[in-house]
Amino acid sequence: MKHIFIINPSAGKRSQASRILAMAEKLRQKHGLDCACMLTQSPGHATELARKAAESGEPIRLYACGGDGTIFEVANGAAGFEHVAVTCIPVGTGNDFLKNFGADMPRFADAENLWDGDVFPLDLIECNGRYCTTIACSGIDARVAEDVHTYGDHPLLSGRGSYLASVAVNFLFKGIGQRWTVTVDGEEVTDEFALVATCNGRYYGGGSTPVPEARMDDGVLETILVKKVSRPTFARFFRPYSDGQYARFPDLARVVRAKEVRIHSDAGEIVTCLDGECFRSHDVTVRLAGKRLNFFGPRGCDCNKTAR
């Protein structure tokens, strides 16, 4: 079996490439593993590397070394290949994907805990031809994610701090809602929406947990629909929403279990964010992609460790 480390040298505040290279070499010497390291060179390159490795047909373990964007890209290259398993070594700023593993998250930092770890299938979200591991969101939260990179390089802002700065800018200077037609498993509603977030996992935006009961392997997508509201109401709603307390606002937020969600806009473009990667369109289709990714982690780890 091959062990391939796909390293994003741009992830995090400083490159961790040399540490990952040393980690792979240690595995080769200590356990006799067939290890290879590949550095990404541009956005989307991790997907290309993962798919090329998967198409070789050999049993492979892929290590996505970066943040949420890196695991997103590697998952898109490896999804659907039965002989390929994926894990993540966190060297990014947010690392929301691994927060789903709770107290086991620090164990992912060392490949010694991973190379012979348990393999288990995860559901994915398929959205407009791409896969998403955790949360696909459209609306103000996606616009926040689109703008967060503007603040991410500021020396005084952490991953969470840059997210909150983007929230403030979007809240104060940009509109909160748009008129959409949203269809959830065939049920169509046209209204003014602030956001629609389809959740396979529980964390995004540096630690917000909109639907804490979402599970990554249960064959459904927990989807929260939030109506357009005034700025004062949104200001009261934002913190409870981030803490998973949407039930406090039954007239504003609704959660449904779905396998397909469609969003259409006749007016402005819809900003959609998949694990931190954003795109714009007038039509968004989100579907459950059940058990499409083989994932491996430290022995005994649980992707639903923090689920309520």
C-alpha positions in Angstrom: 0.0 0.0 0.0 1.2 3.5 -0.8 1.0 6.4 1.6 0.9 9.7 -0.2 1.2 13.0 1.6 -0.4 15.9 -0.4 1.0 19.0 1.2 -0.4 22.5 0.8 2.7 24.7 1.6 0.5 27.8 1.7 -1.8 26.5 4.5 -1.6 28.2 7.9 0.5 31.1 9.0 3.7 29.5 7.9 4.6 26.5 5.8 4.7 23.1 7.5 6.1 21.3 4.5 9.4 20.4 6.1 7.7 19.0 9.2 5.5 16.8 7.0 8.4 15.6 4.9 10.2 14.6 8.1 7.1 12.8 9.4 6.8 10.8 6.2 10.4 9.8 6.2 10.1 8.7 9.8 7.2 6.4 8.8 9.3 5.0 6.0 12.2 4.2 8.3 10.3 3.0 11.3 7.6 0.9 9.6 9.0 0.3 6.1 6.1 2.1 4.5 6.0 3.2 0.8 5.7 6.9 1.3 5.6 9.8 -1.1 5.2 13.5 -0.6 3.7 15.9 -3.2 3.4 19.7 -2.8 0.5 21.6 -4.3 1.3 24.4 -6.6 -2.0 26.1 -7.2 -5.7 26.0 -6.2 -7.2 22.7 -7.4 -3.9 21.0 -7.7 -4.6 18.7 -4.7 -7.7 17.4 -6.5 -5.6 16.6 -9.5 -2.9 14.8 -7.5 -5.5 12.8 -5.5 -7.4 11.7 -8.6 -4.3 10.8 -10.5 -3.2 8.6 -7.6 -6.6 7.1 -7.2 -6.8 6.2 -11.0 -3.6 4.1 -10.6 -5.8 1.4 -9.1 -3.4 0.6 -6.3 -4.5 0.6 -2.6 -3.6 4.1 -1.4 -3.9 6.1 1.8 -3.9 9.9 1.1 -2.9 12.4 3.8 -4.4 15.9 3.1 -1.8 18.2 4.8 -3.4 21.6 5.1 -6.7 23.1 6.2 -10.3 22.7 5.2 -9.6 23.7 1.6 -7.0 21.0 1.3 -9.2 18.2 2.6 -12.0 19.6 0.4 -9.7 19.2 -2.7 -8.4 15.8 -1.8 -11.9 14.5 -1.1 -13.0 15.7 -4.5 -10.2 13.7 -6.1 -10.7 10.5 -4.1 -14.4 10.3 -3.7 -15.9 7.1 -5.1 -12.7 5.1 -5.3 -13.1 2.0 -3.1 -9.3 1.3 -2.9 -8.5 4.8 -1.6 -8.8 6.2 1.9 -8.2 9.8 3.0 -7.2 11.5 6.2 -6.2 15.0 7.2 -3.1 16.3 9.0 -4.2 19.8 10.2 -1.8 22.6 9.3 -4.5 25.2 8.3 -5.9 28.1 10.3 -9.5 26.9 10.8 -9.5 23.1 10.5 -13.3 23.0 11.0 -13.5 19.5 9.5 -11.5 17.8 12.2 -13.5 19.6 15.0 -16.1 17.0 14.3 -13.8 14.5 16.0 -13.8 16.3 19.3 -11.0 15.4 21.7 -9.4 13.2 19.1 -8.5 16.1 16.9 -5.0 16.7 18.2 -4.1 13.0 17.4 -4.5 13.8 13.7 -1.4 16.1 13.9 1.0 13.1 13.9 0.9 10.5 11.1 2.2 7.9 13.6 -1.4 7.9 14.9 -2.9 7.6 11.4 -1.0 5.2 9.1 -2.6 2.0 10.4 -5.8 3.7 11.8 -9.4 2.6 11.3 -11.1 3.1 7.9 -14.8 4.1 7.8 -17.1 5.6 5.1 -18.4 9.1 5.3 -21.3 10.8 3.5 -20.5 13.7 1.3 -22.5 16.6 0.0 -22.7 16.9 -3.8 -23.2 20.5 -5.0 -23.2 21.6 -8.6 -20.8 18.9 -9.6 -18.4 19.2 -6.6 -18.2 17.4 -3.3 -18.3 19.0 0.1 -17.3 17.2 3.3 -19.0 19.3 6.0 -21.4 22.2 5.2 -22.7 23.7 2.0 -24.1 27.2 2.7 -25.7 29.8 0.6 -26.5 33.4 1.6 -25.0 35.8 4.1 -22.9 33.1 5.7 -21.4 32.2 2.3 -20.8 35.9 1.6 -19.0 36.1 4.9 -16.8 33.1 3.9 -16.1 34.7 0.5 -14.9 37.9 2.2 -13.0 36.3 5.1 -9.8 35.9 3.1 -9.7 39.7 2.9 -9.0 39.7 6.6 -7.2 36.4 7.1 -3.7 37.8 6.6 -4.1 40.5 9.2 -1.5 39.9 12.0 -4.1 40.6 14.8 -6.8 38.3 13.5 -7.0 34.5 14.0 -9.1 32.2 11.9 -12.1 33.0 14.1 -11.2 36.7 14.3 -11.1 37.1 10.5 -14.5 35.4 10.3 -16.0 37.8 12.8 -14.5 40.8 11.0 -16.2 39.6 7.8 -19.5 39.1 9.6 -19.4 42.7 10.9 -18.7 44.1 7.4 -21.4 42.1 5.7 -23.9 42.9 8.5 -23.3 46.6 8.5 -22.8 47.3 4.8 -24.4 44.6 2.7 -28.0 43.3 2.5 -28.9 40.4 4.7 -31.4 38.5 2.5 -32.4 37.6 -1.1 -35.6 36.3 -2.7 -35.2 32.7 -3.6 -37.2 29.7 -4.5 -36.0 26.8 -2.2 -37.1 23.2 -2.9 -36.4 20.7 -0.2 -37.1 17.1 -1.3 -39.8 18.3 -3.6 -41.4 20.9 -1.2 -41.1 24.3 -2.9 -41.1 27.7 -1.0 -40.5 31.2 -2.4 -39.5 33.7 0.2 -36.8 36.1 1.4 -34.0 34.1 2.9 -30.9 35.2 4.8 -29.3 31.8 4.4 -29.7 28.1 3.7 -27.1 25.8 5.1 -27.0 22.0 4.4 -25.0 20.2 7.0 -23.2 16.9 6.8 -20.9 17.9 9.7 -21.2 20.5 12.4 -18.6 23.2 12.1 -17.8 26.0 9.8 -16.7 29.6 10.0 -13.9 28.9 12.5 -16.1 27.0 14.9 -19.8 27.9 14.4 -22.1 25.0 14.8 -25.4 25.8 13.1 -26.9 22.3 13.4 -25.1 20.4 16.2 -27.1 17.2 15.7 -25.8 16.7 12.1 -23.9 13.4 11.6 -21.4 12.6 8.9 -22.6 9.0 8.2 -26.3 8.9 8.8 -27.5 9.2 5.2 -29.3 12.5 5.6 -28.4 16.2 5.4 -29.6 18.5 8.2 -30.7 21.7 6.5 -31.4 25.0 8.2 -33.4 27.6 6.4 -33.2 31.1 7.9 -35.6 33.9 6.7 -34.5 37.4 5.9 -34.7 39.6 9.0 -33.9 43.1 10.1 -30.4 44.0 11.2 -31.4 44.3 14.9 -33.0 40.8 14.8 -30.0 39.3 13.0 -27.7 40.8 15.6 -29.7 38.9 18.3 -29.8 35.8 16.2 -26.2 35.4 15.1 -24.6 34.3 18.4 -27.3 31.7 19.2 -27.2 30.5 15.6 -23.4 30.0 15.8 -23.9 28.0 19.1 -26.5 25.7 17.6 -29.4 27.3 19.4 -31.6 27.8 16.4 -34.6 26.4 18.3 -34.8 29.7 20.3 -36.0 31.4 17.0 -38.8 29.1 15.7 -40.4 31.9 13.6 -37.0 32.6 11.9 -35.2 29.3 11.5 -36.4 25.9 10.5 -34.3 22.7 10.3 -35.4 19.8 8.1 -33.7 16.5 7.2 -33.3 16.2 3.4 -31.5 14.4 0.6 -31.9 17.1 -2.0 -32.1 20.9 -1.7 -32.4 23.3 -4.7 -32.1 27.1 -4.6 -33.0 29.3 -7.5 -32.7 33.1 -7.8 -34.2 35.2 -10.5 -32.4 38.3 -9.4 -28.8 38.5 -8.0 -26.3 35.7 -7.9 -26.3 33.2 -5.1 -23.0 33.0 -3.2 -22.4 29.4 -2.1 -19.6 28.1 0.1 -18.4 24.5 0.2 -16.0 23.9 3.0 -14.7 27.4 2.6 -14.5 27.3 -1.2 -17.0 29.8 -2.7 -18.7 30.2 -6.1 -21.6 32.2 -7.6 -24.6 31.1 -9.6 -28.3 31.5 -10.1 -29.1 27.8 -9.4 -27.7 25.6 -6.7 -28.4 21.9 -6.3 -27.3 20.1 -3.1 -27.6 16.3 -2.8 -26.6 13.6 -0.4 -23.7 11.6 -1.7 -24.0 8.7 0.7 -20.8 6.9 1.8 -18.7 8.3 -1.0 -15.5 8.8 0.9 -13.4 6.3 2.8 -11.8 8.1 5.7 -9.2 6.9 8.2 -8.1 8.3 11.5 -6.6 7.3 14.9 -7.9 4.1 16.3 -11.2 4.6 18.1 -11.9 8.0 16.7 -15.5 9.0 16.0 -16.6 11.6 13.4 -19.7 12.2 15.4 -17.9 12.7 18.7 -19.3 16.2 19.3 -22.9 15.6 17.9 -25.8 16.3 20.1 
